[in-house]
Structure formats: structure tokens, C-alpha cells
């Protein structure tokens, strides 16, 4: 079974990748610190979920 991600996490992650295509990387820790710079996230849990989904999306794009 896969991980369940809410529409909010998917929407925000895709918007960030489209708006800042060269900023985010496949490194989770780097993306966490970059998220603090580009958006204001209410909780660490939400920030970590968004960062993880960005890593996942970028890895999928690399394969293609």
C-alpha cells in the first residue's frame, strides 16, 4: 500500500516546483530549509510532508 497524501500537500508541492523549478532538489533536508524560506508552514509535520512529496515528484521527473 502507498502513502496517502492530502490534496493540500500535492497542490502546494506542485505549485512550488512549477514556480521555482531550479530551487528544490532530491535532498529532503535541503528542501525542508528551503520551504521555510519560500512559504510559511504552520507545523513541522506539514512542512515535512510537503518536502517529502517534492522529493518524490523530482525523482519521478528524473526517471522520465
mmCIF file of the N, C-alpha and C atoms, coordinates in Angstrom:
data_MODEL
# 
_entry.id   MODEL 
# 
loop_
_atom_site.group_PDB 
_atom_site.id 
_atom_site.type_symbol 
_atom_site.label_atom_id 
_atom_site.label_alt_id 
_atom_site.label_comp_id 
_atom_site.label_asym_id 
_atom_site.label_entity_id 
_atom_site.label_seq_id 
_atom_site.pdbx_PDB_ins_code 
_atom_site.Cartn_x 
_atom_site.Cartn_y 
_atom_site.Cartn_z 
_atom_site.occupancy 
_atom_site.B_iso_or_equiv 
_atom_site.pdbx_formal_charge 
_atom_site.auth_seq_id 
_atom_site.auth_comp_id 
_atom_site.auth_asym_id 
_atom_site.auth_atom_id 
_atom_site.pdbx_PDB_model_num 
ATOM 1   N N  . UNK A 1 1  ? 0.825  -1.181 0.000   1.00 0.00 ? 1  UNK A N  1 
ATOM 2   C CA . UNK A 1 1  ? 0.000  0.000  0.000   1.00 0.00 ? 1  UNK A CA 1 
ATOM 3   C C  . UNK A 1 1  ? 0.874  1.251  0.000   1.00 0.00 ? 1  UNK A C  1 
ATOM 4   N N  . UNK A 1 2  ? 0.419  2.278  -0.694  1.00 0.00 ? 2  UNK A N  1 
ATOM 5   C CA . UNK A 1 2  ? 1.178  3.510  -0.801  1.00 0.00 ? 2  UNK A CA 1 
ATOM 6   C C  . UNK A 1 2  ? 0.840  4.488  0.312   1.00 0.00 ? 2  UNK A C  1 
ATOM 7   N N  . UNK A 1 3  ? 1.558  5.579  0.293   1.00 0.00 ? 3  UNK A N  1 
ATOM 8   C CA . UNK A 1 3  ? 1.319  6.630  1.274   1.00 0.00 ? 3  UNK A CA 1 
ATOM 9   C C  . UNK A 1 3  ? 0.158  7.497  0.815   1.00 0.00 ? 3  UNK A C  1 
ATOM 10  N N  . UNK A 1 4  ? -0.652 7.927  1.766   1.00 0.00 ? 4  UNK A N  1 
ATOM 11  C CA . UNK A 1 4  ? -1.792 8.775  1.459   1.00 0.00 ? 4  UNK A CA 1 
ATOM 12  C C  . UNK A 1 4  ? -1.377 10.224 1.692   1.00 0.00 ? 4  UNK A C  1 
ATOM 13  N N  . UNK A 1 5  ? -1.541 11.045 0.666   1.00 0.00 ? 5  UNK A N  1 
ATOM 14  C CA . UNK A 1 5  ? -1.222 12.464 0.784   1.00 0.00 ? 5  UNK A CA 1 
ATOM 15  C C  . UNK A 1 5  ? -2.469 13.272 0.446   1.00 0.00 ? 5  UNK A C  1 
ATOM 16  N N  . UNK A 1 6  ? -2.708 14.304 1.215   1.00 0.00 ? 6  UNK A N  1 
ATOM 17  C CA . UNK A 1 6  ? -3.900 15.112 1.010   1.00 0.00 ? 6  UNK A CA 1 
ATOM 18  C C  . UNK A 1 6  ? -3.743 15.989 -0.227  1.00 0.00 ? 6  UNK A C  1 
ATOM 19  N N  . UNK A 1 7  ? -4.849 16.536 -0.670  1.00 0.00 ? 7  UNK A N  1 
ATOM 20  C CA . UNK A 1 7  ? -4.846 17.408 -1.841  1.00 0.00 ? 7  UNK A CA 1 
ATOM 21  C C  . UNK A 1 7  ? -4.002 18.647 -1.557  1.00 0.00 ? 7  UNK A C  1 
ATOM 22  N N  . UNK A 1 8  ? -4.030 19.149 -0.334  1.00 0.00 ? 8  UNK A N  1 
ATOM 23  C CA . UNK A 1 8  ? -3.255 20.329 0.033   1.00 0.00 ? 8  UNK A CA 1 
ATOM 24  C C  . UNK A 1 8  ? -1.761 20.095 -0.188  1.00 0.00 ? 8  UNK A C  1 
ATOM 25  N N  . UNK A 1 9  ? -1.261 18.963 0.271   1.00 0.00 ? 9  UNK A N  1 
ATOM 26  C CA . UNK A 1 9  ? 0.161  18.646 0.129   1.00 0.00 ? 9  UNK A CA 1 
ATOM 27  C C  . UNK A 1 9  ? 0.533  18.553 -1.342  1.00 0.00 ? 9  UNK A C  1 
ATOM 28  N N  . UNK A 1 10 ? -0.283 17.874 -2.130  1.00 0.00 ? 10 UNK A N  1 
ATOM 29  C CA . UNK A 1 10 ? 0.001  17.717 -3.557  1.00 0.00 ? 10 UNK A CA 1 
ATOM 30  C C  . UNK A 1 10 ? -0.049 19.057 -4.284  1.00 0.00 ? 10 UNK A C  1 
ATOM 31  N N  . UNK A 1 11 ? -1.061 19.859 -3.975  1.00 0.00 ? 11 UNK A N  1 
ATOM 32  C CA . UNK A 1 11 ? -1.249 21.140 -4.648  1.00 0.00 ? 11 UNK A CA 1 
ATOM 33  C C  . UNK A 1 11 ? -0.090 22.093 -4.355  1.00 0.00 ? 11 UNK A C  1 
ATOM 34  N N  . UNK A 1 12 ? 0.260  22.236 -3.091  1.00 0.00 ? 12 UNK A N  1 
ATOM 35  C CA . UNK A 1 12 ? 1.338  23.147 -2.696  1.00 0.00 ? 12 UNK A CA 1 
ATOM 36  C C  . UNK A 1 12 ? 2.667  22.690 -3.282  1.00 0.00 ? 12 UNK A C  1 
ATOM 37  N N  . UNK A 1 13 ? 2.935  21.399 -3.242  1.00 0.00 ? 13 UNK A N  1 
ATOM 38  C CA . UNK A 1 13 ? 4.195  20.866 -3.765  1.00 0.00 ? 13 UNK A CA 1 
ATOM 39  C C  . UNK A 1 13 ? 4.325  21.117 -5.258  1.00 0.00 ? 13 UNK A C  1 
ATOM 40  N N  . UNK A 1 14 ? 3.270  20.863 -6.009  1.00 0.00 ? 14 UNK A N  1 
ATOM 41  C CA . UNK A 1 14 ? 3.319  21.062 -7.458  1.00 0.00 ? 14 UNK A CA 1 
ATOM 42  C C  . UNK A 1 14 ? 3.463  22.537 -7.806  1.00 0.00 ? 14 UNK A C  1 
ATOM 43  N N  . UNK A 1 15 ? 2.785  23.421 -7.064  1.00 0.00 ? 15 UNK A N  1 
ATOM 44  C CA . UNK A 1 15 ? 2.907  24.855 -7.308  1.00 0.00 ? 15 UNK A CA 1 
ATOM 45  C C  . UNK A 1 15 ? 4.333  25.339 -7.037  1.00 0.00 ? 15 UNK A C  1 
ATOM 46  N N  . UNK A 1 16 ? 4.949  24.850 -5.963  1.00 0.00 ? 16 UNK A N  1 
ATOM 47  C CA . UNK A 1 16 ? 6.308  25.257 -5.641  1.00 0.00 ? 16 UNK A CA 1 
ATOM 48  C C  . UNK A 1 16 ? 7.295  24.794 -6.706  1.00 0.00 ? 16 UNK A C  1 
ATOM 49  N N  . UNK A 1 17 ? 7.125  23.577 -7.183  1.00 0.00 ? 17 UNK A N  1 
ATOM 50  C CA . UNK A 1 17 ? 8.028  23.073 -8.219  1.00 0.00 ? 17 UNK A CA 1 
ATOM 51  C C  . UNK A 1 17 ? 7.856  23.849 -9.514  1.00 0.00 ? 17 UNK A C  1 
ATOM 52  N N  . UNK A 1 18 ? 6.614  24.209 -9.846  1.00 0.00 ? 18 UNK A N  1 
ATOM 53  C CA . UNK A 1 18 ? 6.382  24.969 -11.073 1.00 0.00 ? 18 UNK A CA 1 
ATOM 54  C C  . UNK A 1 18 ? 6.886  26.413 -10.957 1.00 0.00 ? 18 UNK A C  1 
ATOM 55  N N  . UNK A 1 19 ? 6.730  27.025 -9.787  1.00 0.00 ? 19 UNK A N  1 
ATOM 56  C CA . UNK A 1 19 ? 7.157  28.406 -9.601  1.00 0.00 ? 19 UNK A CA 1 
ATOM 57  C C  . UNK A 1 19 ? 8.670  28.538 -9.434  1.00 0.00 ? 19 UNK A C  1 
ATOM 58  N N  . UNK A 1 20 ? 9.297  27.558 -8.805  1.00 0.00 ? 20 UNK A N  1 
ATOM 59  C CA . UNK A 1 20 ? 10.741 27.583 -8.550  1.00 0.00 ? 20 UNK A CA 1 
ATOM 60  C C  . UNK A 1 20 ? 11.365 26.276 -9.055  1.00 0.00 ? 20 UNK A C  1 
ATOM 61  N N  . UNK A 1 21 ? 11.483 26.104 -10.374 1.00 0.00 ? 21 UNK A N  1 
ATOM 62  C CA . UNK A 1 21 ? 11.916 24.802 -10.909 1.00 0.00 ? 21 UNK A CA 1 
ATOM 63  C C  . UNK A 1 21 ? 13.359 24.428 -10.588 1.00 0.00 ? 21 UNK A C  1 
ATOM 64  N N  . UNK A 1 22 ? 14.240 25.406 -10.416 1.00 0.00 ? 22 UNK A N  1 
ATOM 65  C CA . UNK A 1 22 ? 15.656 25.091 -10.197 1.00 0.00 ? 22 UNK A CA 1 
ATOM 66  C C  . UNK A 1 22 ? 16.076 25.168 -8.739  1.00 0.00 ? 22 UNK A C  1 
ATOM 67  N N  . UNK A 1 23 ? 15.137 25.436 -7.846  1.00 0.00 ? 23 UNK A N  1 
ATOM 68  C CA . UNK A 1 23 ? 15.483 25.655 -6.442  1.00 0.00 ? 23 UNK A CA 1 
ATOM 69  C C  . UNK A 1 23 ? 15.521 24.343 -5.660  1.00 0.00 ? 23 UNK A C  1 
ATOM 70  N N  . UNK A 1 24 ? 14.495 23.517 -5.807  1.00 0.00 ? 24 UNK A N  1 
ATOM 71  C CA . UNK A 1 24 ? 14.366 22.321 -4.980  1.00 0.00 ? 24 UNK A CA 1 
ATOM 72  C C  . UNK A 1 24 ? 15.174 21.160 -5.554  1.00 0.00 ? 24 UNK A C  1 
ATOM 73  N N  . UNK A 1 25 ? 15.644 20.292 -4.650  1.00 0.00 ? 25 UNK A N  1 
ATOM 74  C CA . UNK A 1 25 ? 16.477 19.158 -5.026  1.00 0.00 ? 25 UNK A CA 1 
ATOM 75  C C  . UNK A 1 25 ? 15.831 17.866 -4.533  1.00 0.00 ? 25 UNK A C  1 
ATOM 76  N N  . UNK A 1 26 ? 16.519 16.764 -4.735  1.00 0.00 ? 26 UNK A N  1 
ATOM 77  C CA . UNK A 1 26 ? 16.024 15.476 -4.248  1.00 0.00 ? 26 UNK A CA 1 
ATOM 78  C C  . UNK A 1 26 ? 16.500 15.187 -2.824  1.00 0.00 ? 26 UNK A C  1 
ATOM 79  N N  . UNK A 1 27 ? 17.075 16.186 -2.163  1.00 0.00 ? 27 UNK A N  1 
ATOM 80  C CA . UNK A 1 27 ? 17.523 16.033 -0.783  1.00 0.00 ? 27 UNK A CA 1 
ATOM 81  C C  . UNK A 1 27 ? 16.455 16.572 0.166   1.00 0.00 ? 27 UNK A C  1 
ATOM 82  N N  . UNK A 1 28 ? 15.966 15.721 1.027   1.00 0.00 ? 28 UNK A N  1 
ATOM 83  C CA . UNK A 1 28 ? 14.878 16.057 1.945   1.00 0.00 ? 28 UNK A CA 1 
ATOM 84  C C  . UNK A 1 28 ? 15.262 17.197 2.889   1.00 0.00 ? 28 UNK A C  1 
ATOM 85  N N  . UNK A 1 29 ? 16.435 17.123 3.483   1.00 0.00 ? 29 UNK A N  1 
ATOM 86  C CA . UNK A 1 29 ? 16.857 18.128 4.470   1.00 0.00 ? 29 UNK A CA 1 
ATOM 87  C C  . UNK A 1 29 ? 17.009 19.510 3.837   1.00 0.00 ? 29 UNK A C  1 
ATOM 88  N N  . UNK A 1 30 ? 17.549 19.551 2.627   1.00 0.00 ? 30 UNK A N  1 
ATOM 89  C CA . UNK A 1 30 ? 17.692 20.832 1.923   1.00 0.00 ? 30 UNK A CA 1 
ATOM 90  C C  . UNK A 1 30 ? 16.329 21.436 1.632   1.00 0.00 ? 30 UNK A C  1 
ATOM 91  N N  . UNK A 1 31 ? 15.401 20.603 1.176   1.00 0.00 ? 31 UNK A N  1 
ATOM 92  C CA . UNK A 1 31 ? 14.068 21.090 0.860   1.00 0.00 ? 31 UNK A CA 1 
ATOM 93  C C  . UNK A 1 31 ? 13.344 21.612 2.098   1.00 0.00 ? 31 UNK A C  1 
ATOM 94  N N  . UNK A 1 32 ? 13.578 21.005 3.252   1.00 0.00 ? 32 UNK A N  1 
ATOM 95  C CA . UNK A 1 32 ? 12.953 21.490 4.484   1.00 0.00 ? 32 UNK A CA 1 
ATOM 96  C C  . UNK A 1 32 ? 13.378 22.924 4.775   1.00 0.00 ? 32 UNK A C  1 
ATOM 97  N N  . UNK A 1 33 ? 14.658 23.203 4.643   1.00 0.00 ? 33 UNK A N  1 
ATOM 98  C CA . UNK A 1 33 ? 15.127 24.561 4.927   1.00 0.00 ? 33 UNK A CA 1 
ATOM 99  C C  . UNK A 1 33 ? 14.659 25.541 3.849   1.00 0.00 ? 33 UNK A C  1 
ATOM 100 N N  . UNK A 1 34 ? 14.564 25.093 2.602   1.00 0.00 ? 34 UNK A N  1 
ATOM 101 C CA . UNK A 1 34 ? 14.087 25.958 1.528   1.00 0.00 ? 34 UNK A CA 1 
ATOM 102 C C  . UNK A 1 34 ? 12.610 26.295 1.698   1.00 0.00 ? 34 UNK A C  1 
ATOM 103 N N  . UNK A 1 35 ? 11.837 25.351 2.192   1.00 0.00 ? 35 UNK A N  1 
ATOM 104 C CA . UNK A 1 35 ? 10.410 25.609 2.417   1.00 0.00 ? 35 UNK A CA 1 
ATOM 105 C C  . UNK A 1 35 ? 10.197 26.734 3.425   1.00 0.00 ? 35 UNK A C  1 
ATOM 106 N N  . UNK A 1 36 ? 11.053 26.795 4.440   1.00 0.00 ? 36 UNK A N  1 
ATOM 107 C CA . UNK A 1 36 ? 10.935 27.869 5.420   1.00 0.00 ? 36 UNK A CA 1 
ATOM 108 C C  . UNK A 1 36 ? 11.170 29.230 4.765   1.00 0.00 ? 36 UNK A C  1 
ATOM 109 N N  . UNK A 1 37 ? 11.990 29.245 3.725   1.00 0.00 ? 37 UNK A N  1 
ATOM 110 C CA . UNK A 1 37 ? 12.298 30.499 3.044   1.00 0.00 ? 37 UNK A CA 1 
ATOM 111 C C  . UNK A 1 37 ? 11.176 30.925 2.091   1.00 0.00 ? 37 UNK A C  1 
ATOM 112 N N  . UNK A 1 38 ? 10.546 29.974 1.395   1.00 0.00 ? 38 UNK A N  1 
ATOM 113 C CA . UNK A 1 38 ? 9.600  30.307 0.338   1.00 0.00 ? 38 UNK A CA 1 
ATOM 114 C C  . UNK A 1 38 ? 8.137  30.369 0.776   1.00 0.00 ? 38 UNK A C  1 
ATOM 115 N N  . UNK A 1 39 ? 7.750  29.592 1.782   1.00 0.00 ? 39 UNK A N  1 
ATOM 116 C CA . UNK A 1 39 ? 6.370  29.637 2.265   1.00 0.00 ? 39 UNK A CA 1 
ATOM 117 C C  . UNK A 1 39 ? 6.358  29.593 3.787   1.00 0.00 ? 39 UNK A C  1 
ATOM 118 N N  . UNK A 1 40 ? 5.236  29.988 4.356   1.00 0.00 ? 40 UNK A N  1 
ATOM 119 C CA . UNK A 1 40 ? 5.062  29.919 5.799   1.00 0.00 ? 40 UNK A CA 1 
ATOM 120 C C  . UNK A 1 40 ? 4.193  28.707 6.111   1.00 0.00 ? 40 UNK A C  1 
ATOM 121 N N  . UNK A 1 41 ? 4.772  27.719 6.781   1.00 0.00 ? 41 UNK A N  1 
ATOM 122 C CA . UNK A 1 41 ? 4.068  26.487 7.100   1.00 0.00 ? 41 UNK A CA 1 
ATOM 123 C C  . UNK A 1 41 ? 3.741  26.489 8.587   1.00 0.00 ? 41 UNK A C  1 
ATOM 124 N N  . UNK A 1 42 ? 2.518  26.089 8.911   1.00 0.00 ? 42 UNK A N  1 
ATOM 125 C CA . UNK A 1 42 ? 2.050  26.141 10.294  1.00 0.00 ? 42 UNK A CA 1 
ATOM 126 C C  . UNK A 1 42 ? 2.730  25.118 11.204  1.00 0.00 ? 42 UNK A C  1 
ATOM 127 N N  . UNK A 1 43 ? 2.998  23.933 10.681  1.00 0.00 ? 43 UNK A N  1 
ATOM 128 C CA . UNK A 1 43 ? 3.537  22.887 11.544  1.00 0.00 ? 43 UNK A CA 1 
ATOM 129 C C  . UNK A 1 43 ? 4.712  22.178 10.880  1.00 0.00 ? 43 UNK A C  1 
ATOM 130 N N  . UNK A 1 44 ? 5.554  21.577 11.723  1.00 0.00 ? 44 UNK A N  1 
ATOM 131 C CA . UNK A 1 44 ? 6.683  20.810 11.198  1.00 0.00 ? 44 UNK A CA 1 
ATOM 132 C C  . UNK A 1 44 ? 6.200  19.603 10.413  1.00 0.00 ? 44 UNK A C  1 
ATOM 133 N N  . UNK A 1 45 ? 5.143  18.983 10.895  1.00 0.00 ? 45 UNK A N  1 
ATOM 134 C CA . UNK A 1 45 ? 4.614  17.790 10.238  1.00 0.00 ? 45 UNK A CA 1 
ATOM 135 C C  . UNK A 1 45 ? 4.192  18.101 8.804   1.00 0.00 ? 45 UNK A C  1 
ATOM 136 N N  . UNK A 1 46 ? 3.492  19.189 8.617   1.00 0.00 ? 46 UNK A N  1 
ATOM 137 C CA . UNK A 1 46 ? 3.048  19.580 7.286   1.00 0.00 ? 46 UNK A CA 1 
ATOM 138 C C  . UNK A 1 46 ? 4.239  19.934 6.399   1.00 0.00 ? 46 UNK A C  1 
ATOM 139 N N  . UNK A 1 47 ? 5.206  20.669 6.959   1.00 0.00 ? 47 UNK A N  1 
ATOM 140 C CA . UNK A 1 47 ? 6.411  21.016 6.200   1.00 0.00 ? 47 UNK A CA 1 
ATOM 141 C C  . UNK A 1 47 ? 7.157  19.766 5.748   1.00 0.00 ? 47 UNK A C  1 
ATOM 142 N N  . UNK A 1 48 ? 7.278  18.797 6.630   1.00 0.00 ? 48 UNK A N  1 
ATOM 143 C CA . UNK A 1 48 ? 7.985  17.563 6.289   1.00 0.00 ? 48 UNK A CA 1 
ATOM 144 C C  . UNK A 1 48 ? 7.241  16.768 5.223   1.00 0.00 ? 48 UNK A C  1 
ATOM 145 N N  . UNK A 1 49 ? 5.919  16.746 5.285   1.00 0.00 ? 49 UNK A N  1 
ATOM 146 C CA . UNK A 1 49 ? 5.134  16.030 4.274   1.00 0.00 ? 49 UNK A CA 1 
ATOM 147 C C  . UNK A 1 49 ? 5.297  16.676 2.901   1.00 0.00 ? 49 UNK A C  1 
ATOM 148 N N  . UNK A 1 50 ? 5.265  18.010 2.869   1.00 0.00 ? 50 UNK A N  1 
ATOM 149 C CA . UNK A 1 50 ? 5.434  18.730 1.600   1.00 0.00 ? 50 UNK A CA 1 
ATOM 150 C C  . UNK A 1 50 ? 6.839  18.492 1.055   1.00 0.00 ? 50 UNK A C  1 
ATOM 151 N N  . UNK A 1 51 ? 7.837  18.570 1.901   1.00 0.00 ? 51 UNK A N  1 
ATOM 152 C CA . UNK A 1 51 ? 9.215  18.350 1.477   1.00 0.00 ? 51 UNK A CA 1 
ATOM 153 C C  . UNK A 1 51 ? 9.402  16.935 0.925   1.00 0.00 ? 51 UNK A C  1 
ATOM 154 N N  . UNK A 1 52 ? 8.825  15.963 1.582   1.00 0.00 ? 52 UNK A N  1 
ATOM 155 C CA . UNK A 1 52 ? 8.918  14.582 1.120   1.00 0.00 ? 52 UNK A CA 1 
ATOM 156 C C  . UNK A 1 52 ? 8.236  14.372 -0.215  1.00 0.00 ? 52 UNK A C  1 
ATOM 157 N N  . UNK A 1 53 ? 7.108  15.010 -0.415  1.00 0.00 ? 53 UNK A N  1 
ATOM 158 C CA . UNK A 1 53 ? 6.390  14.864 -1.689  1.00 0.00 ? 53 UNK A CA 1 
ATOM 159 C C  . UNK A 1 53 ? 7.145  15.554 -2.815  1.00 0.00 ? 53 UNK A C  1 
ATOM 160 N N  . UNK A 1 54 ? 7.801  16.676 -2.527  1.00 0.00 ? 54 UNK A N  1 
ATOM 161 C CA . UNK A 1 54 ? 8.627  17.339 -3.538  1.00 0.00 ? 54 UNK A CA 1 
ATOM 162 C C  . UNK A 1 54 ? 9.761  16.417 -3.967  1.00 0.00 ? 54 UNK A C  1 
ATOM 163 N N  . UNK A 1 55 ? 10.396 15.760 -3.015  1.00 0.00 ? 55 UNK A N  1 
ATOM 164 C CA . UNK A 1 55 ? 11.462 14.802 -3.344  1.00 0.00 ? 55 UNK A CA 1 
ATOM 165 C C  . UNK A 1 55 ? 10.919 13.696 -4.238  1.00 0.00 ? 55 UNK A C  1 
ATOM 166 N N  . UNK A 1 56 ? 9.745  13.184 -3.909  1.00 0.00 ? 56 UNK A N  1 
ATOM 167 C CA . UNK A 1 56 ? 9.133  12.121 -4.690  1.00 0.00 ? 56 UNK A CA 1 
ATOM 168 C C  . UNK A 1 56 ? 8.842  12.580 -6.117  1.00 0.00 ? 56 UNK A C  1 
ATOM 169 N N  . UNK A 1 57 ? 8.283  13.776 -6.269  1.00 0.00 ? 57 UNK A N  1 
ATOM 170 C CA . UNK A 1 57 ? 7.972  14.297 -7.597  1.00 0.00 ? 57 UNK A CA 1 
ATOM 171 C C  . UNK A 1 57 ? 9.229  14.505 -8.430  1.00 0.00 ? 57 UNK A C  1 
ATOM 172 N N  . UNK A 1 58 ? 10.278 15.023 -7.804  1.00 0.00 ? 58 UNK A N  1 
ATOM 173 C CA . UNK A 1 58 ? 11.518 15.263 -8.547  1.00 0.00 ? 58 UNK A CA 1 
ATOM 174 C C  . UNK A 1 58 ? 12.192 13.960 -8.968  1.00 0.00 ? 58 UNK A C  1 
ATOM 175 N N  . UNK A 1 59 ? 12.108 12.928 -8.140  1.00 0.00 ? 59 UNK A N  1 
ATOM 176 C CA . UNK A 1 59 ? 12.671 11.632 -8.516  1.00 0.00 ? 59 UNK A CA 1 
ATOM 177 C C  . UNK A 1 59 ? 11.907 11.027 -9.690  1.00 0.00 ? 59 UNK A C  1 
ATOM 178 N N  . UNK A 1 60 ? 10.590 11.206 -9.711  1.00 0.00 ? 60 UNK A N  1 
ATOM 179 C CA . UNK A 1 60 ? 9.786  10.717 -10.825 1.00 0.00 ? 60 UNK A CA 1 
ATOM 180 C C  . UNK A 1 60 ? 10.157 11.460 -12.101 1.00 0.00 ? 60 UNK A C  1 
ATOM 181 N N  . UNK A 1 61 ? 10.368 12.769 -12.011 1.00 0.00 ? 61 UNK A N  1 
ATOM 182 C CA . UNK A 1 61 ? 10.741 13.559 -13.196 1.00 0.00 ? 61 UNK A CA 1 
ATOM 183 C C  . UNK A 1 61 ? 12.126 13.166 -13.700 1.00 0.00 ? 61 UNK A C  1 
ATOM 184 N N  . UNK A 1 62 ? 13.042 12.799 -12.794 1.00 0.00 ? 62 UNK A N  1 
ATOM 185 C CA . UNK A 1 62 ? 14.368 12.365 -13.218 1.00 0.00 ? 62 UNK A CA 1 
ATOM 186 C C  . UNK A 1 62 ? 14.317 11.077 -14.023 1.00 0.00 ? 62 UNK A C  1 
ATOM 187 N N  . UNK A 1 63 ? 13.443 10.173 -13.631 1.00 0.00 ? 63 UNK A N  1 
ATOM 188 C CA . UNK A 1 63 ? 13.316 8.897  -14.349 1.00 0.00 ? 63 UNK A CA 1 
ATOM 189 C C  . UNK A 1 63 ? 12.819 9.087  -15.770 1.00 0.00 ? 63 UNK A C  1 
ATOM 190 N N  . UNK A 1 64 ? 11.996 10.112 -15.973 1.00 0.00 ? 64 UNK A N  1 
ATOM 191 C CA . UNK A 1 64 ? 11.422 10.355 -17.296 1.00 0.00 ? 64 UNK A CA 1 
ATOM 192 C C  . UNK A 1 64 ? 12.367 11.068 -18.164 1.00 0.00 ? 64 UNK A C  1 
# 
